[in-house]
Amino acid sequence: MTDSKTHSYKTPPYLVKGDTVAITCPAKKLPHNINDAVKLLESWGLKVILGETVNASWNQFAGTDELRASDIQQFLNNPEVKAIFAARGGYGTIRIIDKLDFNSFKEQPKWIIGFSDITVLHSHIQALYQTESIHGQMPLTIPDGSKPSLESLRKALFNEPLEYHYTSEIPNKNGQAKGVLIGGNLTLMVMMAGSTSEQDYTDKILFLEDVGEYLYSLDRMMWNLKRAGKLDNLKGLIVGSFTEMKDNDIPFGQNAEEIILSHVAEYNYPVCFNFPAGHINDNQALILGRKVKMTVQNKEVNLIYTNF
């Protein structure tokens, strides 16, 4: 794997007005149209192409594995398409990741945007091709997305200044750190373990979020990361939203933040909670694979992109 201390990740060309972008469904099928998202992207001056999967259905998926793979493949190969938006998450990207050919993408990188199940794509292209991507709102979530979250996505795509400052609701672990930002959905990060899509966590700043998991399952996944040595050599940890968490009849006894903190309390790197990203309306865009500097002082958190 590429050593982030000596190599920079590639940045796909930023968007300009008049560029063509594509929307595809690599996972679960859409429950309704995405007209609002198309209108928003068009208002940014972009031309929007819809993949066949946007209207396809096969069981819970947006078409068969073969259709979903070929749909995103055509956009990976098309030099006119400057960015690929995953219409939604759900489940299914892991079923097609090994069917995809990234040779064209490697020669001509383009932005891939999404979150949740799309963590598979993020992890894959960062592990194998050291290319930046965007963890942010998707067409399905755009109608409910906060204005700041949608604006952060536009800024990330069009290379406008983007930084984050917020006040956490709960105490953090103080400190300052610099490193390449990786991560996404915790469940999917764990699912990448042992595969070609698994990233090197060493000297990285790790972002994690999740939704709808049992608290004991969260604890189990954190134990997996810890026992595999993934938490040992981080530079910092950013904890986003852990929403709709579930518990058993016999309570686990800790909430999500307490569980995560218990696994990283022994380390010296900074840890911040309540970062505005994940399965929430205010899902701020994060450029994964980009070098960042995080500063945590009590409940105040700053995150900026840097060229250290």
Order of alpha helices (4+ residues) and beta strands (2+ residues): beta-alpha-beta-alpha-beta-alpha-alpha-beta-alpha-beta-alpha-beta-beta-alpha-beta-alpha-beta-alpha-beta-beta-beta-beta
